[in-house]
Structures are given as structure tokens and as C-alpha cells.
């Protein structure tokens, strides 16, 4: 959505194929974008071979009718369709890789067949290169954040205090679906360590809907067994994320994701723990734009929390630096400009013009 909003429409006319309707498809249609909503069968399942073939034929026919000059695939699971359409139309293709991949993933999704592969981080670039993707095919384009929407002082009220009445003076949150991958159990484990010693009152928020019921019950049991009920609150799904970020003092992320950039843009102190080694970290710069903890040990996460709880000056410093970094490196216009430059390059190489 952000890419299309910032493309030069004097040069490019985007056409979007979605495997299902929903918020994105509706928003694009309101912008006047040509959107095809068509369910697509899983690419690699044998049982879907015939339906998949029919899906591909329909997409190829649609792409030819629209005079498509380039295919940009934003989902690894759709890479098979990208590959077939690009070959059928003889146009360049771009595969966007947004999460760490193994050599098996690279082979399974045939990443090498794309004309260019976009990676959103140094770690993913290393994954692709180590799996044999030629370096000249790999381009780094970082994700972006709406720096106007996520902005310090944009929300004058505190949504979390108004809706949940926390007792703590400092609010620390983890955002994302409640699932083992997001590691909320480690978050409450660190919360227990923080609360062992008396200090400024803190409330911990687990923000997101329940994705795995069994994991959710494990978290509840841990909270109950350790007497943390008055210190840890579940908010459920929250749709007004700018207001949520504005309400927090500290955001903790144990699995990466766009919430880091949203908190940074909102001028909040961020702790990234147990996910990205410092050698791969570009936006999260330890002690400058955030605190980076390489370890997955809850004691190390608790130590980072204590450091920020005890120092409002450090929280403020990190928030100010993070906001400035987001304004320089994480804007939608920056992301769109880099993407459009890639489009220009690939189309020039194939002597095609839109």
C-alpha cells in the first residue's frame, strides 16, 4: 500500500493481484488501483496441481491483457506464480524476502529464478548469498513506517491508562499475536526478574490477539504461579497502534518486526532481544537508537529493562535518536524511491518501457 501510494504514477501504473479480499484490496481499490482478487491454490501441494495450473493460466491471461511489464512478488509462497507469469510474458521479476531463510527455503521457493531478489536486512542478504544466490541479484530495500502517523506527541491521551487503569508509573509492552514465536513467555519471565527488587512501579502489557490457545494458557499459568496478576495485563487485539505506541514508555520485541520501527518513529525506547546479532543490526543500534540484547536469556532481557526503568534520561535519549533515524532511513518515500530505481534498472536492462 505504501509503495503504491508513493510510486511515480506518471511512469508506473500498478496492477495488484490478491489471493483474497480484505482491508488491503479495499484500500487499493479506493485509490483507483486495478485489483484482481482471485483465490490461489498452494503451489507445492501435489493435490492442487490441476487447480494450480488453471490458476496460473488465468493469471497469465490477465497479466497479458494488462500489458504487464514487470512482476513484483511480495510473498515467498506466491513465488511459483511469479515465476510462471514472468516466463510466460518474458518480463523481469522481483521476489521480496521479508524473513530469514535457509538454503532449503531458497531451493524450495526457487529464489534463484527471480531476476532480482529484494532483502529487507543484512541477515537476509547473508542467508541468500550463502545459499548461492548471485550477489548481483540481491538488492537491499528496508521496510518503512508512517512517520507522520507514528509521531511523538500525536496522541495527547494515554490509551492504555484510560482503558486498563495500570498501577505502574512505567508501561512496558510487547506487541504481536500470542504465539510461541513471539516469545511472550520470555517477556513475563523477564518481568518476574524485574519485579524481584523494589523500584519505580511498572506495568507490563501483552498486546495482541490469541493465536495459539495452548501457549496463551502457559503464559496465564506462569503469571498466576508467580503472583504477577497485578503487574501484567493482556489487552487483546488493538487496532489503533499509533495510540498504543504513544502510550508505552518502552517497547520490547523478541522476534523483530515492523513494531520496532513504529516505536522508533513514535520516539519510544526499544529493546530488541534474542533475535538479531549486532553484526546484522542496522536500524537497531545498541545504546544509540535502542538497546540490543543478543542473548535469549530472560536475565539479560531483565537487565536491559532495569537499565531503562532506572534512567528516564536514557529512555528519552534513545527515543529522540530513534525518531531522527526513522525520519532519515525509514520513510515511505525512501523505500518507494529505492524500489522504483530497481524497477527502472530492470526495465532498462530488458529494453522495455511502460
C-alpha positions in Angstrom: 0.0 0.0 0.0 2.7 2.5 1.0 4.8 1.6 -2.1 1.9 2.2 -4.5 1.0 5.5 -2.8 4.5 6.8 -3.4 5.2 5.5 -6.9 5.5 8.0 -9.7 2.2 7.4 -11.4 3.5 9.3 -14.5 5.8 6.4 -15.1 4.2 3.4 -13.4 0.6 2.1 -13.4 0.4 -0.6 -10.7 -1.8 -3.6 -11.1 -2.3 -5.8 -8.0 -3.3 -9.5 -7.7 -4.5 -10.5 -4.3 -5.3 -14.1 -3.3 -8.1 -12.9 -1.1 -10.1 -9.7 -0.5 -9.9 -7.6 2.7 -8.6 -4.4 4.0 -5.6 -4.1 1.6 -7.6 -4.9 -1.5 -10.4 -2.4 -0.5 -7.9 0.4 0.2 -6.2 -0.1 -3.1 -9.5 -0.1 -5.0 -10.4 3.2 -3.2 -7.1 4.6 -4.6 -8.3 3.7 -8.1 -5.8 0.8 -8.4 -6.7 -2.1 -10.7 -7.0 -5.0 -8.3 -7.7 -8.6 -9.2 -8.9 -10.7 -6.2 -8.6 -14.4 -7.1 -8.1 -17.3 -4.7 -4.9 -19.1 -5.5 -4.1 -22.7 -4.6 -0.9 -23.6 -2.7 1.9 -24.0 -5.1 3.8 -27.0 -3.8 1.0 -29.4 -2.8 0.6 -32.3 -5.3 -3.2 -32.5 -4.7 -3.5 -28.9 -6.1 -1.6 -29.5 -9.3 -4.6 -29.2 -11.7 -6.3 -26.2 -9.9 -2.8 -24.5 -9.6 -2.3 -24.9 -13.4 -5.7 -23.3 -14.0 -4.9 -20.5 -11.6 -1.7 -19.9 -13.5 -3.4 -19.8 -16.8 -5.9 -17.3 -15.6 -3.2 -15.1 -14.1 -1.1 -15.2 -17.2 -4.1 -14.3 -19.3 -4.9 -11.3 -17.0 -1.3 -10.2 -17.0 -1.2 -10.2 -20.8 -4.4 -8.3 -21.0 -3.0 -5.6 -18.7 0.2 -5.4 -20.7 2.3 -6.1 -17.6 6.0 -5.2 -17.9 7.3 -6.4 -14.6 6.2 -8.8 -11.8 6.9 -7.9 -8.1 6.1 -10.8 -5.8 5.7 -9.8 -2.1 5.2 -13.3 -0.7 7.5 -16.4 -0.9 4.5 -18.7 -1.1 3.4 -16.9 -4.3 6.8 -17.3 -6.0 5.7 -20.1 -8.2 3.1 -18.0 -9.8 5.5 -15.2 -10.2 8.0 -17.5 -11.9 5.4 -18.9 -14.4 3.9 -15.5 -15.3 7.3 -13.8 -15.8 8.4 -16.7 -18.0 5.1 -16.7 -20.0 5.3 -12.9 -20.6 9.1 -12.8 -20.8 9.3 -9.9 -18.3 11.7 -9.3 -15.3 10.6 -10.5 -11.9 11.3 -9.4 -8.3 11.0 -11.6 -5.3 10.7 -9.8 -1.9 12.1 -11.8 1.0 11.0 -10.4 4.4 12.2 -13.0 6.8 15.4 -15.1 7.4 15.6 -18.0 5.1 17.6 -21.3 5.0 19.3 -22.8 2.0 16.4 -25.2 1.9 13.9 -22.3 1.7 15.9 -20.7 -1.1 15.8 -24.0 -3.1 12.2 -24.8 -2.3 10.9 -21.4 -3.5 13.3 -21.2 -6.4 14.6 -17.8 -5.4 17.4 -18.0 -8.0 14.9 -17.8 -10.8 13.8 -14.2 -10.0 15.6 -11.5 -12.0 16.2 -9.7 -8.7 15.7 -10.6 -5.0 14.9 -7.8 -2.5 16.1 -8.4 1.1 15.0 -6.2 4.0 18.0 -6.8 6.2 21.7 -7.7 6.2 20.9 -11.0 7.8 18.6 -12.0 4.9 21.2 -10.9 2.4 23.8 -13.2 4.1 21.2 -16.0 4.0 20.6 -15.6 0.3 24.3 -15.3 -0.6 25.2 -18.3 1.5 22.5 -20.3 -0.3 24.1 -19.5 -3.7 22.1 -16.5 -4.9 24.5 -14.3 -7.0 25.3 -11.1 -5.3 24.4 -9.0 -8.3 20.8 -10.3 -8.0 20.4 -9.2 -4.4 19.2 -5.7 -3.5 18.6 -4.3 0.0 15.4 -2.2 0.4 14.4 -1.7 4.0 10.8 -1.7 5.2 9.3 1.6 6.1 7.0 3.2 8.7 4.4 6.0 8.5 6.5 8.7 10.4 3.5 11.1 10.3 1.1 8.6 11.9 3.7 7.3 14.4 4.9 10.5 15.8 5.8 11.9 19.3 3.0 13.9 20.8 0.5 13.0 18.1 -1.8 11.4 20.8 -2.4 13.6 23.8 -4.2 10.9 25.8 -2.9 7.6 27.0 -5.0 4.8 25.6 -3.6 2.1 27.8 -4.1 4.1 31.0 -7.6 5.0 30.0 -8.7 1.5 29.1 -6.8 -0.7 31.5 -6.0 1.5 34.5 -2.5 0.2 35.2 -1.0 0.9 38.6 2.6 1.2 37.3 4.3 4.5 36.6 6.2 3.0 33.7 4.5 1.0 30.9 6.4 -1.7 29.1 4.8 -3.6 26.2 5.3 -6.5 23.8 3.2 -6.4 20.6 2.2 -9.2 18.4 -0.1 -12.3 18.2 0.2 -14.5 21.2 2.3 -17.3 19.8 5.5 -19.1 20.8 7.4 -17.4 18.0 6.7 -14.0 19.6 8.1 -15.3 23.0 5.7 -13.6 25.4 6.5 -16.3 27.9 10.1 -15.0 28.0 8.7 -11.5 28.3 6.8 -12.3 31.5 9.8 -14.3 32.7 11.9 -11.1 32.5 9.1 -9.2 34.1 9.3 -11.5 37.1 13.0 -10.8 37.4 12.5 -7.1 37.2 9.9 -7.2 40.0 12.1 -9.1 42.4 13.7 -5.8 43.5 11.7 -2.7 44.6 12.0 0.1 42.1 9.7 2.5 40.2 6.3 0.8 39.8 6.0 -0.9 36.4 3.1 -2.5 34.5 3.8 -5.0 31.7 1.4 -5.2 28.7 0.9 -8.1 26.3 -0.7 -6.6 23.3 -2.2 -8.8 20.6 -4.8 -11.4 19.9 -4.5 -15.1 20.9 -3.1 -17.1 18.0 -2.2 -20.3 20.0 -4.6 -21.1 22.8 -2.2 -23.6 24.4 0.6 -21.1 24.6 -1.7 -18.4 26.0 -2.7 -20.8 28.8 1.0 -21.4 29.6 1.5 -17.7 30.0 -1.5 -17.3 32.2 -0.3 -20.2 34.3 3.2 -18.7 34.7 1.6 -15.3 35.7 -0.7 -17.0 38.3 2.0 -19.2 39.8 4.4 -16.2 40.2 1.8 -13.8 41.5 2.2 -11.4 38.6 -1.6 -10.8 38.0 -1.5 -7.1 39.2 1.6 -6.4 37.1 0.9 -8.0 33.7 -2.2 -7.1 31.6 -3.5 -8.7 28.4 -5.1 -6.1 26.1 -6.2 -8.4 23.3 -6.2 -7.1 19.7 -5.6 -3.3 19.4 -6.4 -1.6 16.1 -5.1 1.9 17.0 -1.4 1.1 17.1 -0.2 4.7 16.9 -2.1 5.3 20.1 -0.7 2.1 21.7 2.9 3.1 20.8 2.3 6.6 22.2 1.0 5.1 25.5 4.1 2.9 26.1 7.3 4.0 27.7 9.3 1.0 26.5 8.6 -1.4 23.7 10.2 -4.9 23.9 10.4 -7.1 20.8 11.8 -10.6 20.9 11.1 -11.5 17.3 11.7 -8.4 15.3 9.0 -7.0 13.0 7.6 -3.6 12.0 6.6 -2.8 15.6 10.3 -1.8 16.2 10.1 0.8 13.5 6.7 2.1 14.7 8.0 2.5 18.2 11.2 4.2 17.0 9.2 6.6 14.8 7.0 7.4 17.9 10.1 8.3 19.8 9.9 5.4 22.2 12.8 3.4 23.8 13.1 0.0 22.2 14.6 -3.2 23.5 15.4 -5.8 20.8 16.4 -9.1 22.4 17.4 -12.6 21.3 16.6 -12.1 17.7 19.3 -10.2 15.7 23.0 -10.3 16.4 24.7 -7.0 16.5 26.6 -7.7 13.3 23.3 -7.9 11.4 21.6 -5.0 13.1 21.4 -1.8 11.1 18.5 0.2 12.4 18.7 -1.1 16.0 22.0 0.4 17.1 22.8 -0.6 20.7 22.9 2.4 23.0 22.0 4.9 20.2 18.6 4.1 18.6 17.7 1.3 21.0 19.1 -1.4 23.3 20.1 -4.6 21.6 20.5 -7.8 23.6 21.9 -10.7 21.6 21.2 -13.3 24.3 17.9 -15.1 24.7 18.3 -15.4 28.5 15.5 -13.7 30.5 18.0 -12.4 33.0 19.8 -10.4 30.2 16.4 -9.0 29.0 15.5 -8.1 32.6 18.8 -6.3 32.9 18.1 -4.2 29.8 14.6 -3.4 31.2 16.1 -2.3 34.5 18.5 -0.1 32.8 15.7 1.8 31.1 13.4 1.7 34.0 16.0 3.3 36.2 17.0 6.0 33.7 14.4 8.3 32.2 17.3 10.3 30.7 18.4 7.2 28.7 14.8 6.4 27.6 14.4 9.9 26.3 17.8 9.9 24.6 17.1 6.6 22.8 13.6 7.8 21.8 14.9 11.1 20.3 17.7 9.3 18.4 15.3 6.6 17.2 12.9 9.2 15.9 15.6 11.0 14.0 16.8 7.8 12.5 13.3 6.9 11.3 12.9 10.2 9.6 16.2 9.7 7.7 16.1 6.0 6.9 12.6 4.5 7.3 10.2 6.8 5.4 7.8 5.5 2.8 9.3 7.9 0.2 12.8 6.5 0.8 11.5 2.9 0.4 9.5 3.7 -2.7 12.3 5.6 -4.4 14.7 2.6 -3.9 12.0 0.3 -5.3 11.3 2.5 -8.3 15.0 2.7 -9.0 15.1 -1.1 -9.1 12.2 -1.1 -11.5 13.9 1.4 -13.7 17.1 -0.6 -13.8 15.4 -3.9 -14.6 13.3 -2.4 -17.3 16.2 -0.6 -18.9 18.2 -3.9 -18.9 15.4 -5.6 -20.8 14.8 -2.6 -23.1 11.2 -2.4 -22.0 9.2 0.8 -21.3 5.9 1.2 -19.5 
